[in-house]
Amino acid sequence: MQSYLKTRPVWIQLLLFLGMAFGTWTILSLTAGIIVTKITGISFLELSNMKNWDNSNLSNKVAVLRTLQLAQFLGLFLIPSLLFAYFSDPKPDRYIGLKKPSNHIFWLLGIGAMVISIPLVEYLGMLNRTFVFGPETQRWIQSKEEEALKLIQFMLSKHTPWQLILNLIFIAAFAAIGEELFFRGVLQRLFIKAFKNPWVGILVTAMIFSAFHFQFFGFLPRMALGVLLGMIYWFSGSLLTAIAAHFAYDALLVILAYLKPELAADAEATMFDQSNLASVALISAGIVGVIVWQMIKRSRSSYVDVYKHDTTKPHDFTFD
């Protein structure tokens, strides 16, 4: 009888999954790096120092970024997540949540919650930027923020319909599919099992999700989004709803940056007037809270149902 990974201790599953992700990402990233250096003439040294890039040879630099994004999407997120699901369950799609939600209303509730959360997310971002760190930490965080902003500006630099479509694919679709498979589909499932508590598993995964981006001036808003996406997945029982909600949120931001380039030019820019942002954020939080409550009322998900096919062994490691 075949033994699946889901029957093994949680910490072993976690180590195996992270090992898969690191291995496939390393291989594909190195391959992509070799290819782009040969085609574009950009050296490995330049690739490792993107924060000092200027606007010269812009088309090649955007092509490099998209190639590396593709390598990350495939090597870090998509391939290891699907492989892990394949080795974890005889029905990998069921294991990783690739099924219809228990109620079609979850599509609307999930997308609505993410879009309506934008003022709340912006307020949390403004609040996050007031945090004071030590001088060295502050400089490092600022450096990472500037590097991330510069790369985003490169991606959004050409304002044509074709470039908008490419950005919707490379920025919105890749992030929605890849990150949801990796963080919610696998990690959240493992952490909920480890803690035997959906709320703790969702929160821990959201913290890791936010820290992964290495943009700590945006840690709070990104963690809030991670919690919301985790709840959408858990209560709907479908990762597809979380993917759709994540895509809708990112796609809206990409389209707004296309229509209003100044939003991408300044990390502190907001869509709403900052003098009224606290009030709008409070309304946003209230509406999102009502939507989450509606999801809870309609949910058929339970810890027992999700993990009933997993075999628990006496020596299994958990955090309870």
Secondary structure by P-SEA (a helix, b strand, c coil): cccccccccaaaaaaaaaaaaaaaaaaaaaaaaaaaaaaccccaaaaaccccccccaaaaaaaaaaaaaaaaacccccaaaaaaaaacccccccccccccccccaaaaaaaaaaaaaaaaaaaaaaaaaaccccaaaaaaaaaaaaaaaaaaaaaaccccaaaaaaaaaaccaaaaaaaaacccccaaaaaaaaaccaaaaaaaaaaaaaaaaccccaaaaaaaaaaaaaaaaaaaccaaaaaaaaaaaaaaaaaaaaaccccccccccccccccaaaaaaaaaaaaaaaaaaaaaaacccccccccccccccccccccc
